[in-house]
């Protein structure tokens, strides 16, 4: 989750595969949170994953606090749908690597990098849950 844009990804109903959905611009009036809440309802979402930016050392900083506050604000808008904070370290680097491997040049990545990072974060979470024998979101 960024301070300027928020990439949005969704999984298939089985919780196996994450796909990009859209990119939202963070807004002072919190209309981005309203849009996320709308997406939760429209797509019958059963759980939300919010990236928690940590330093490479694992320590939390101001960005992690911002993500936690954002997740709390989203929670108040979506009722009983759980919100999970998930470590997003290196998600943008991984996403950029995947985009390059897919033939998308660096200059064209800007418009989709947030969605691609959201896919990495969600897919990592889905894989972790599945590996631990848990049920998807």
C-alpha positions as CSV (number, residue, x, y, z in Angstrom):
1,X,0.0,0.0,0.0
2,X,1.5,3.3,-1.1
3,X,1.0,6.8,0.1
4,X,0.0,8.0,-3.4
5,X,-1.6,5.0,-5.1
6,X,-3.1,1.7,-3.9
7,X,-2.9,-1.3,-6.2
8,X,-5.9,-3.7,-6.0
9,X,-5.8,-7.4,-6.8
10,X,-8.4,-10.2,-6.3
11,X,-8.2,-13.9,-6.2
12,X,-10.3,-16.4,-8.0
13,X,-13.1,-18.0,-5.9
14,X,-10.9,-20.9,-5.0
15,X,-8.1,-18.7,-3.5
16,X,-5.5,-20.1,-5.9
17,X,-4.7,-17.3,-8.2
18,X,-4.3,-13.5,-7.7
19,X,-5.1,-11.1,-10.6
20,X,-4.8,-7.3,-10.9
21,X,-8.0,-5.4,-10.6
22,X,-7.3,-1.6,-10.5
23,X,-5.2,1.2,-9.1
24,X,-6.7,3.7,-6.8
25,X,-5.3,7.2,-6.0
26,X,-5.1,7.9,-2.3
27,X,-7.4,10.8,-1.5
28,X,-7.6,13.1,1.5
29,X,-11.4,12.7,1.5
30,X,-10.9,8.9,1.7
31,X,-12.8,8.2,-1.4
32,X,-10.3,5.5,-2.2
33,X,-11.5,3.7,1.0
34,X,-15.1,4.1,-0.2
35,X,-14.1,2.6,-3.5
36,X,-12.4,-0.3,-1.8
37,X,-15.5,-0.9,0.3
38,X,-17.6,-0.8,-2.8
39,X,-15.4,-3.4,-4.5
40,X,-15.7,-5.7,-1.4
41,X,-19.5,-5.6,-1.8
42,X,-19.6,-5.8,-5.6
43,X,-17.2,-8.8,-5.7
44,X,-18.5,-10.6,-2.6
45,X,-15.0,-10.4,-1.0
46,X,-14.5,-12.7,2.0
47,X,-11.2,-11.2,3.2
48,X,-9.0,-8.3,2.5
49,X,-5.2,-8.2,2.5
50,X,-3.4,-4.9,3.1
51,X,0.4,-4.7,2.5
52,X,2.4,-3.8,5.5
53,X,5.6,-2.0,4.5
54,X,8.5,-3.0,6.7
55,X,12.1,-2.1,6.5
56,X,14.4,-4.9,5.2
57,X,15.4,-5.4,8.8
58,X,11.8,-6.2,9.7
59,X,11.4,-3.1,11.7
60,X,8.2,-1.0,11.3
61,X,8.3,2.7,10.5
62,X,6.0,5.5,9.6
63,X,4.8,3.7,6.4
64,X,3.8,0.7,8.4
65,X,1.8,2.9,10.8
66,X,0.1,4.5,7.9
67,X,-0.8,1.1,6.5
68,X,-2.2,0.0,9.9
69,X,-4.3,3.1,10.1
70,X,-5.5,2.6,6.5
71,X,-6.5,-1.0,7.3
72,X,-8.4,0.2,10.4
73,X,-10.3,2.8,8.4
74,X,-11.1,0.2,5.8
75,X,-12.3,-2.3,8.5
76,X,-14.8,0.3,9.7
77,X,-16.3,0.4,6.2
78,X,-16.6,-3.3,5.4
79,X,-18.4,-4.8,8.4
80,X,-17.5,-8.4,9.2
81,X,-15.0,-8.9,6.3
82,X,-11.6,-9.5,7.9
83,X,-8.6,-7.4,7.0
84,X,-5.2,-9.0,7.2
85,X,-2.0,-7.0,7.3
86,X,0.7,-8.8,5.3
87,X,4.4,-8.1,5.1
88,X,5.0,-6.5,1.7
89,X,8.8,-6.3,1.7
90,X,10.3,-6.5,-1.8
91,X,6.8,-6.8,-3.4
92,X,7.4,-3.9,-5.8
93,X,10.9,-5.2,-6.7
94,X,9.4,-8.7,-7.4
95,X,6.5,-7.1,-9.4
96,X,8.9,-5.1,-11.5
97,X,10.9,-8.2,-12.2
98,X,7.8,-10.1,-13.3
99,X,6.7,-7.2,-15.6
100,X,10.2,-7.1,-17.2
101,X,10.1,-10.8,-17.7
102,X,6.7,-10.4,-19.3
103,X,8.3,-7.9,-21.8
104,X,6.9,-4.7,-20.3
105,X,9.7,-2.0,-20.5
106,X,10.4,0.1,-17.4
107,X,8.9,3.2,-18.8
108,X,5.5,1.4,-19.3
109,X,5.6,-0.2,-15.8
110,X,4.6,2.9,-13.9
111,X,0.9,2.6,-14.8
112,X,0.6,-1.0,-13.6
113,X,3.3,-1.5,-11.0
114,X,0.9,-0.9,-8.0
115,X,-1.5,-3.6,-9.3
116,X,1.4,-5.9,-10.0
117,X,2.7,-5.4,-6.5
118,X,-0.8,-6.1,-5.1
119,X,-0.9,-9.3,-7.0
120,X,2.5,-10.3,-5.5
121,X,1.3,-9.5,-2.0
122,X,-2.0,-11.3,-2.4
123,X,-0.5,-14.4,-4.1
124,X,2.1,-14.7,-1.4
125,X,-0.6,-14.6,1.3
126,X,-2.8,-17.1,-0.6
127,X,0.2,-19.5,-1.0
128,X,1.2,-19.1,2.7
129,X,-2.4,-19.8,3.8
130,X,-2.7,-22.8,1.5
131,X,0.8,-24.2,2.6
132,X,-0.3,-24.0,6.3
133,X,-3.4,-26.0,5.5
134,X,-5.7,-23.0,6.1
135,X,-8.7,-22.0,4.1
136,X,-8.3,-19.1,1.7
137,X,-9.3,-15.7,2.8
